[in-house]
Amino acid sequence: MNTTTRIYRQGQDWLHWSIIIGIWLFTSIIGGIAIFAEFPHPANESVAFWIARNLYRIMALFTIDRSLLAVPGSQSWLLETSKLFGAISIILTVLQVAVQFVFRQMFLEWIRIFTQNHTVIAGFGSCGRQLAEDILAHNEGIILAIDRDPNALQQEFASTKSHITLISGQIGDPQGIALMQVAAHKARRIFFMSDQDLDNIQGVYTLQRILKDNNLLQTKINVYVHIRSLQLLQQLKNQPDLFLHAITPNLQVQMFNSHQIAARQFMLTWPLYRYADLRGQDRVHLVILGLTSIAEQLIIQVMTLCHYKDLAPPMVTVLDKDAVHRGNEFRERYPVFHEVNWGLECQFGSLEFVDCNVLTDNLTQSDSDNQPSLLANLELQTTYVTNEDGVTKHQVNNLLRGTVTAIAVCFNDDHQNLTAALRFRTLSTRMRLAQAPIFVWLTQDILPNIFRPVATTPEFEKVIQPFGTVEQTCTLDEIVKGNIDSLAKILHENFVQLAQEKPQFNPQEPQYQPWDNLMEIYRDSNRSNADHLAVKLASLDYYWQGRNCFHWATNVQLSTQPTAQVDLGDLEHRRWLAERMLDEWNYATKRDNERKLHPDICCWDELNPESQDKNWQHLKTLNRYFSKQPAGNVQEVLQRWRELIDIRRRTSPLVRPLLTLGVLAPEETVATNMVSAPSLLKWLQAILDQHPEHHIQVCSPVATSLEIALVQMIMAKFAKSKREQHLVIPATQATTVPEAVRKQAQWVVDLLPPGISPHMLDDELRLQQLHRGWAYTVERNAQLLIVGNEQVTQTIRTWRTQQAIPQQYSSIPHTLSVKRVIPKAGCWVKDYHNAEILA
């Protein structure tokens, strides 16, 4: 055994030494009082000599020889008590030293022999400590941890937590001394969380050898290996024979990366595609500050998942000091980005790298006449044109809406991330360019009061939301219980069941193996498919809150409408195509998994009918898993229970169809008693009756007092009926949204064009903004409530009935307008007694 091993456990050393020191002090005080009383100052002796002699007698309390303390005929209880406690302090000191130094190896041997079914954490950094905290919170038993050289923070953590023992040791030691000391061969699960990937991998091999040496190859142990290098992780996944398949089956090895988990959480928790659609953007455009490993994962997630409705392929712009050079290295790892189309007519996304120091560079001013400011470039306000002389100049585009969907700050330092986020927010607000929610990557959950989280901030441009903290990513639910993989497992089981119905099904093929034996590349494919299910549901106008979409209302269907089948198939193929192309697959007439060749590496229109069909067929049976519809028989009940037992333990919202209701009352002079018009109340009740399970989105510019009163009345009525609802306000900035109404809103969408401030609005621009608020409400809501006389509401009713809105007012980009149909349904309340139903 390693005689230099140190042990850190809850409070043993500091508590024991505190008691011993307390006894020493107590003995010295009462002994001093008794000795100075029993040995008074002799007349023939100096005071200094007398004090020194008595101090020497006090020291004698802690020795075996007590002759100096003999006082003939003395019956002082203080002196006798001090003698007793002096002996006790000597014994306790000797025992503590023996336990701490002499018998340490005995304690380690006791751990090795008697501890079993425990958890081992090899690597006690911030992620390891957070995982230990989470395991203790779930009462998951004893934890034995290893770290190379525990620092003060690690020692304090282990010394203040029960059921944790931390020892110093080499995780990557091929001899496995540290793993033997924590009885790793008898643990039920082991986490290799070291900062060194090679140590973690070596630890797995060493564990396998220990099991073999102890004839324990039948012992099942769950092993979780943190691979920090994304490149190494990808290579290990692509070549499983080098690592995973070289491990004996009794070790259930799962590799993970905390940055990958953080990026998936980001996309599942904050749906950028919804934000882009709400703000009238033609695509998801994510701006990333800092090209780091977490940034790379966000790029992959956006390119794979942000294919939504009829939006154009997503776009990512990366800003960093050496972004162009490092971006070329990124393109070398993902060759598909070297060619935008990769030989295809359909794109899956665009990527741009810009050299810029966000902390010091001037983002608001242009360097020359031919070079616009960086913020203007981010808004895509400029395009470059070449004249007949071959001179390239930029021209400014007159944008009606911002084009930046979100900003993610991803430097490797929390301080730098926070500084960059606040600086970018200040400059973008001042210039009213690139205004979007800012997401800040933090390793620790700190300074909560300085942020403006999504949950409590309705204005997109004011959001500053932290993400990817250790508290969110290094948890038992994410790493062990597979909270983030629950849906992926179900989709894989569903995929295998559908494949079994085909005559050419071969159960030996790697993509049909059970989840626990499935290759990581196929697991990743199922994870991507699972994450995109939320996008598909949202594309069909289903709504839920939170990141989990496991519980479906009875009328939620993915495959009943023929048009929906085509749309879902197209979306799924775009996602699958992006996933495959990022993994360097190419087109071939015959599939070859080893060479990464596939006949479906082409655009949707070029697929044969069978390939098109399979892109949505796997979705049609998902209702059996998630719907609340009653099961048909006992077997189905039992099967559903087994499949969803882990998911149902977690509280998640119900996925419901979304009903959008617009409210417009443009006339300020209309009497406020219109809110209680019988025809209006009757129509609202009919809406509730016709849509019993729908989540209702109320949308209104709330630009007039009557619109405010109507919105408040409608939301109060829906709340009284216990209906789920939320409010969206298209803010024209021509009028001020009352604070009480703003607080009720889930989102306030700023309709001012980029670069325009509210104080710049003259009467003409103010009228244009009012019309833009009307247009947003008219074209984005399935039901529209119009209140006002015929003359005032003429424009609104014409837009609605003729399904045509002038482009300068429309909230739908012209590139998408041909695919969006303006609904006609609604109610026009002319006055208190008269109303007309719009069909």
N, C-alpha and C positions, 0 to 999 in steps of 0.2 A: 504494500500500500504506500501511497505517497505521503510521507511524513510531514510535508509542508502544507497539506490541505487545511484550510480554515473553514470553520462552521459558523453560520449566522442564523440564529433562531430567535423566536419572539422573546424579547426582553430578558433572556437569561443572564447575560453578562452584566449589563448595566444595572439591572435590578439587584442581582446578588451582591455586586460590589457596593452598591448604594447602601444595602443593609449592613454589610460588614463595616463600611466607613462610619455609618451611624452608630454602630455599637462601639467602635473605637473612640469616637468623640464623646459618647455618653460615659464610657468608662473613664476617660481622661478628666472630664469635668467633675463627676462625683468623687473620683479618686483624688483629684487635686484638692477639693474642698476637705475631704477627710484627712489627707496627709498634712495639709497646712494646719489643721486643727489638732492633730495628734502629735505633731512635731513643731512646737512653737519655737520662736526665735530665741536662742540662748544669749545670755547677756555678754558672754565672752567671744561672740562670733559676729563677723560683719554681716550686714543684711544681704549683700550680694552673694556671699558664700552660702548663706542659709537658703536663699531662693534656689541657687544652683543645685544644692544638695536635695531639696525637695522635688525639683523637676526630675532629677535623676531617679528619685524614689517613684515618681509617676511612671517613668519609662519602665521601671521594674515590674509594674503591673502586667506588662506584656511579655514577661520572661518566665522561665520555669523557676529560677532562683528567687524566692520571696524573702530572703533573710533581711534585706534592707527595710522590709515593711513590718518587721516584728516589733510590737509595742506591748511590753509586759502589762497584763491586767486590763488591756483595752477591750471595750465592748462596743466599739463604734460600728453600727450597722452599715454606714456609708462605706467604710473601708472594706468590710467583708463583701459587700455587694460589688464594689469595684474590682476586688480580687476575682470574684466569680465571673463577671463579664469580661475581664481581661483574659481569662482562660478560654471563654467561649469565643472571643474574637480571634484568638490564636488558632483554635481548632477550625473555625469557619474559613479563615484565610488559607490554611493549608489544604482544606478540602476543595475550595474554589480553584486554587492553583492546580491541584491534582486533576480535577474534572476538566478544566479548561485546556490544560497542556499535556498532562500525563495520560489521561484516560480518553483523549479525543479519538484515538484509533479504536478503542472499545465501542464508542458510540457509533462510529462509522460501520463497524462490523455488525453492530446490532441493527442498523438500518438495512444493510445488505442482506441479512438473514431473515428478518421478521417482516419487513415492509413489502406489501404486495397490493395489486389493484389500485395503484396510485397514479398520479400524473407527474411526468417529468418534463421540465422546461429547460432545455439546453440553450442558454443565451438569455440573460436577464436584463436586456436593455429596455427601452421604453415600451416596445411592443410586447416583450415577454412579461414585464410587470403588469401591463394592462390586461393581458390574458389571464395572469394569475389572479388579479383583482376580480375579473369576471367569473372565473371558476369558483372562487370563494363565495361570491354573491349567489351562485347557483347551488351552493352546498355540495360540490362535486368531489369532496374528499381531500386527502392529503396531497400536498405538492412538494416535490423535491426539485430544487433548481440548481443549475450549474452556471458559473460564469468564470471566465479566465482570471480576472483580477477585480473582484467586486469593489466598486467605488463607494463613497460615503452614502450616496443616495440609495444604492442597491442594498447596502447593509442596513440602513435605517428602515427601508421597506420591509425586509425580511424580519427585522427585530421588533416590528410593531404589528405584525400580522400573525394570527394564529394559523396553525396547520401548514406553515411554510418553513422549510429548512433550506438554506442556501449554502452551498459549499463552493470553494474555489477549485477549478480544475480545467484541463484542456479538453474542449469538446472534440477537436479533430485529432486527438491522440489515437493512433492506430491500435495501441495496446488496450484502450478502453478502460483505463483506470477510473476516470471520473464516472463513466456510465455504470461501471460495476459498483462504485460507492453509493450511487443512488438507486441501485437495484433495478436498472432499466429493463432487464430481461424479465422482470416480474410485474412491470407496469402495464396498465391497460391502454395508455396512450402516451405518446412522446411527441413533444414539439421541439424541433430544431430551429431555433430563432436567432442564431448567432449573426453578427454583422458580416461574417465571412462565409460566402456561399460554399466554398470548397470544404470548410470545416463541417458545415451542415451535411453535405453529401458524404463526406468521410464518416461522419457519425452514423449514418444509416448503414454503411457497409460494416462498420465496427459492431454495431448492434446485431447485425445478421451473424457475424462471426461468434459473438458471445452466446447467442442462442444455439448455434451449432456446437460450440464447445461444451455447453451445459445440457445437450440433448433435449432442447426445447423447441425444435423446429415446428412442432405442432401448435405452439402457443400463438394465439392471435393477438397482435398488437397493432393499434392504429397509429400510424406515423405521419406527422404533418411537417413538411419541409418548406421553410421560407427561403425562396430564391430571389435575392434582391436584384440581380442582373436580369433585365428583361431579355437581353440577347441570349444569355445562357439558358434561361427558362424556355425560350422558344426552341432552341436547338435540342434541349432534352425532350421536349414534347414531340418534335419532329423525328427524333431518333430514339425511341423508347428502349430499343435493345441495349443502349449504352448504360442505362440506369434503371428504369422502372422494371423492365423485363428481366434484368439481372438479379433482382431481389426475389427471395423466396416468397411464395404465395401467402404465407402466414403473416407477413408484414404488409398491411394495407397502407401503401404509401400514397400520399396526396401532396403534390407541390402547389404552392400558392405564392402570390406576390401582393403585398399590401397596397401598392400603387394600383395594381390591376383591380383590386377590390374597391378602392376609392373611386376609380374612374367609372366602374359599373354602378356604384351607389349614386354617383353624381348624375348619370344619365337616367337612372330609374326614379330618383327623387325629384329632380327638376327637369321636366319635359321641355327641352328647348324647342321642339317642334311646335308645341302648343303656344309657346311664347311668340315664335315667329308668325304663326297664323293669326294670333290675336292682334299683333301689331301691324298686320298687313304687309309682311315681308314675303318675298318670293322664294326664299330659301333660309335655311339655318346658317347663320354666319357667326362662328365662334372666333373671337380674338383671344389669343393666348399670350400672356406676358411671361417669358422665360421658357427656354427649351430644355426641359429636364425629363426624367423618366416618367413622372406623372403626366407631363404635357404630352409625351408620346402616346401614352395610353388613352388620353382624352381624344387625340387625333384619330386613333383607330376606332374608338367607340362612336364618335360623331360620324365618321365616314361609313360605318357599318349600319348604324341605327337610325340616323335622321333622314330616312326616306318616308315621307308622310304625305298623304293625299296627293295633290298635284303640284306640290312644291318642287322647285328645281333641286338638283343634287346639292348637298351641303358644301360649305366653304369654310376653310380654317386659315386664319392669318396668324403667324407667329412672330412676335417681336422679341429680340434679344440682342445683346452686344455683338455677338458673332453668329447671328442666326443663319445667314446665307451659307457660310462654310459648314456649319454643323447641320444645316438643313440638307446639304448635299450628302453628308454622311448618312443622314436619315433616309434619303432617297436610295442610297446604295443598299440599305437593309430592306427597303420596300421598293423594288425596281418599278413597280406599277406607277409610281409618282414621277418617273422620268418622262413618261409619255402620258399626257392627260387622258387620252382615250384608250390607250393600250390596243389600238387596232379596232376599236368598237365605235359605232356611231352613238352609243349611249354612254354617258359619263356616270360615274358614281360619286364624284366629288372633286373639288379643286383645293390645292394647298399652296400657300405662298409664305416665304420667309423674308423678313425685313430686318436689316441691321439697325438697331436702335437701342440706346440706353434709356430705358423708361424713367430711371431715377434722376437723370441729369439733362437729357436732350430736350430741346424746345419742340414740343409737339404741336404747338398752335400756330407757328409762323412758318412760311415757306422760305427755303434757302435762296431761291431766285425766282424770276418771273415764270420760268418754265417748270418750276417744281412746286406743287401745292403742299400745304401742311400735311403732316402725317395723319392727323385726325380726319382731314378731308378725304385723304386716300382710303382710310378705313371705312368711311361712309360710302365709298365707291362714287363719290361726287365727281371724280375726274376720270376721263378716259383719254388715251393717247391716240392721236391721229397723225398720219404722215401726209404732208402736202406734196404737190407735184415736184417740188425741188428736193424731195427726200428728207426734209426737215421734220422731225417729230416734235409736236407740241401737245400740250394738254388742253382739253376743253372741259368746262364745268357743266355738269348735268344738273338740271333743275329737279331735284328729288322731292317727292311728296311725302316721303316717310323715311325714317332711319333704316339702315340696312344691317346694323350690328345687332345680333340677337343677344349675345352675352359676352362677358369678359371673364376669363379665368386667369388668375395670377398664380404662377406655378414655379417661382424660384425655389432654391433649396434652403432658404433661411426664412424663418417666421417673421423676423424683424423686417427684412427686405420685402417680403410679400405684403405686409401690412402697410409699409411706407409707399410702395408702388401703387397699391390699391387706392389709398387716400389721395395721392398725387394725381392719379389718372382721373379719379372722380372729380376733383377740384377743376382740372383743366377741361374735361368734357362738359361739365356743367356751365363753366364760364363761356365756352364757345358754342354750347348746345350742339355738339357733334359727338358721334360715337357714344350716345347716351344709352346705357343698357345695364341690366343687373350685373354686379361684379361678384364673382365667387373667388374666395381667397383660400388657397391651400395652406392649412396649418397642421403642424404635427401634434400640437397640444391644444386643448380647448381652453383658451385664455381670453381675457378682456371681453367678456360677453356684452358689456354695456356699450362698447365702441361700434358694434355691428348693427346692421338693420336687416334682420333675417326676412326671408321670403314670407314666412307665416304671418308676420305682423306689419309688412310694408306693402301697401297696394300699388304704389308707383314703381314701375319697372326701373326707372332711372335712379331711384334712391336705394335700391337693394344693395347691401354689402353682406354677403352670406359666407361664413366659413364652411369648409368641407374637408373630408379626408383625414380627420384627426385620428390619432391612435385610439381614442375612446370609441370611434365609430367603426374602424376597420379591424382592429386586433381583438375581436370578441369571440366568445364561444359560439354564438349563433352563426357568425359569418364563416368561421374556419372549420368548426366541427359539425355543428348541427345542420349546416348547409342551408341556412335561411335564404341565401342568395341563389342557391342551386335547386331549391325545391321544385320550382316550375320546370327547370331544365330536365330533371329526372323524369317528371311526368311526361313531358314531350318525347323523351327518348323511348319510354315504355310504349307510348302511343305509336311512335314511328315503327317500332319493332312489330307491334301487333298488326299494323297495316301491311308491313312487308311479308308477314307470315301468310297472308292471303294470296300471295302471288306464287305461281308455280315455280319460278326460278329462284325462290328464296333459298339461301344457303346459310344455315345458322353458324357456320364456322367463320364467316366473313367478319372482319374486325368491327365494322359499324353496327353489327347486330348483337354485340356482347352485352351482358348485364352492366349496369352503371358502374359497379365496383371494379369490374375488369375492363372497362372501356378505355381506349387510348385517350390521352389528354386532348389530342386534336379534335376528336369527335365530341368529347365533353365540351370543349370550347364552342364548337358549332351549335350544340344544343343550348348552351348558355346564351349565345347570341340570338338564337331563335326565340328563346324564352323572353329575353329582354325586349325583343321587337314585338312581342305579342301586345304589349302596352301600346305601342305605336299603331298597330292594326286596330285595336279597340277604339282608340281615339280617332282614327281615320274614319271610322263608321259612326262617329258622334256618340260614343259611350263615354261616361264620365265617372270618375272616382277620385278620392283624395288619398294621398300617400303613394308609396312606391309599389305596394302589393296589389295585384289585380286578380286575386284568387277566388273571390266570392262573386258570383254572377246572379243578377235578378233573373226571374223566370223567362222574361222576354228578350234576354240577351242572346243573339245568334250571330255566328260568324259566316255562315255559308248557305243561308236560305235564299238570298236574292241573287239572281244571275249576274247583275251588274256588280254586286259586292264580291262575287267570286272572282271576277276578272280583276277588279281593283286590288283585292287581297293577293291574288296570284302575282300581279305585277309588283306590288310592294315586297312580297316575300322574295321574288326573284332578284329584285334590286339589292336587297339585303344580302342574299346568298351570293350574288355575283361579287359584291364588294368584299365579302368575307373571303371568298376563294381567290380573288385577284390580289388581295393583300398577302395571301399565303403563297403567291407566285404560281397559281394554277394557270394553265393555258388551254386553248381550244384544241381539240382533236376529234376526229369522227368516232373514235372508240375510247372508252374510259380506261385509264391506267392510273391507279392510286399511287404507285411507287414513283412514277414520273410526273405526277400531278397534271394529268391531262383529263379533260372532260368535254363531252360534246355539247353541254349546255352553257359553256362560256361564250355567251352571245346575248344580244338584246332580246327583250320579251317577244317582240313581233317575229323574231327569227326562230323561236322555239317551236318544236312540233307539238301537236295537240296533247299528246300524252305527257310531255314535260310540263306544259302549261298547267295541265290538270293536277299534277302532283304537287304543285306549289301551294295549292289551297286545300287539297283533299285531307291532309293531316290535321286541318283545323276543325273539320266538321264533327268530329267525335269529342271535342273538348267540352261540350256542354255536359256530357256525362260526368266529367270530373268536377266542374265548377258550378254548375247550375243548382239552384235550390229546388228544382223540380223533383217531385217524389220519385223514389226508386221503383222500378217495376217489380222486383221480387227480392226475396231474402238474399240470394246470392249477390245481386247487384248492391244491396245495402252493405253487405260485408265487404265486398270489393271496394266500394267507395270509402268505407271506413278505413280500410287498410291503406288506401292510396293517400288519403288526406288527413290522417290522424295527426301528423306533425304540423301540417299547415293550419288546421283548424284550432290548434292550441294558441295560435297567435291571433290577435285581434286585427282584422283588416277591414276596410270599408267595403260596402257593397257596390259592385259595378252596375250602373244603371244607364238606360238610354237617356240622352241629353235632350231636353226641350228648351229651345231658346225663345225668349219672349222679349220683344222690343217695345219700348214705351216712348212715344213722341207727343208732346203737347206744345207746339211752338208759340201759341198765342198767350201773351202775358196777362191779358185782361179777362180771360175766361174765369168764371166764378169757381171758387175752390170747392163748391158743393158738387162739382162734377165727379169727384172721387166716389161719391155714393150714388151715382146714377144707376137706377135699377138694371138697365140694359147692360151696363158695364159689369156690374156684380154678377149678373146671370152668365155673361160670357166667360168671366174668370172661373166661375164654378164649373162650367162646361169643360173648360180646359183641364181642370183638376180631375174631373170625372173621366175624361177621355184618355188621360195619361196617368194612371194610378201609381205606376212604379218609376216614373221618370224623375230624374234630377232636373231642376228648373234653373236656368240661367236667365236672370233679368238684366236687360241692357238698356241704358238710357243716358243721354248726355247730361241729364238733370240741369238744363240751362235755364229753365223757367220755374217759377214757384209751383205751377201746377204739375210739372214733371216731377219735382221733388215730392209733392204730396202724393202723387199717384204711385211712385216707386215705394214710398214708405208704407202706403196702404196695401199694396200688392204683396210686399214681403211680409208684412204683419199677418195678412190673410193666409199666405202659404205656411208661415211658421205655426199659426194656429191649427192648421190642418196637418201639422207635423211632417211637412214635406221638405226634403233636402233642397237647398237653394243657394245661389250665390249671385252677387251683383258685379257687373262689368260696366265701367263708366268710360265711354269715349270722350275724353276731356278735350274740348275745342280750344281752351285757354281764352276764348272770347268772353267767358263769364267765369266766375269763381265757384268752384264746387264747395258747398257747405261742409264744414268739418264733420258734422254729425253724419252726413251721408257718406262722406269719404271713408270714415271708419267702418261703415258697413260693407264697403266694396272689397271684393277679393282682388280685383285689378282695376287700376286707373290707367287707361291707354292714352298717352299724349299724342294728339293728332297734329301738333305743329310740325311743319317741315324742318329738316335739319338746318341749323344755323339761324333760325328765326326765334326771337324772344317775344314773350307776350307784350312787352312795352313797344315793340316795333309794329304792332297791328294798328292800321288805320281803319276807317269805316269799311272800305272795300275788302280788305283782308279779313276783317272781323266777320263780315257777311259770308265770305268764302269758308271760313272756319265753321260757322254755324251750319252751312250746307254740308260740309264734310262730316259733321256730327250726325246730321240726318242720314246721309248716305251710309255711314257705318252701321247705323241702327236698321236701316231698311234692308240692306243686302246681306246681313249676317244673322237674321233671326227668322225662325220658321213661322212664328206667330208675331204679328205686329199690332199693337194698340195705338190708334191715332185718335187724338181728342182735339177738337176745334172745328170751327165753321168751314164751309166749303172753300172760301177764298184763301184762307191762311194755309190750309192743308193741301191745296191743289198740287203743288210741286211734289210733296211726299207721296200722295196717292198715285200720281202719274208715274213716278219712278217705280212704285210697287207693282202697279197693274201692268205696265208696259215692260217691266223687267229690264229697264235700261237706265243707267246712271251716267252722266257725263264723266269722262275719265279724270278731269281735274278734281273731282270730288270723291271719286270711288276709293274705297279702302282696300280694294283687291287689285294687285298688280296687273297691268295689262297683259303680261305674259301668261297669266292664269285665268283671266276673265272669261275666256272662251269655254273653260271647263266648269265654271261656277254658275249655277242657275239661281236667280233671285226668287225666293218663295213669294207666293201671292196671298197666302192665308192671313187672316187678321180680322180686326174689328175697328170700324170708324164710328166713334161716338160724336155725333154732330152737336147735340145739346143734351140737356138733362133727360129728355123724354125720347129722343130719337137716336137710333144706332143702325149701322149697316154692316152686315157680315161680309168680309172680303173673301172671295173664293179663289 
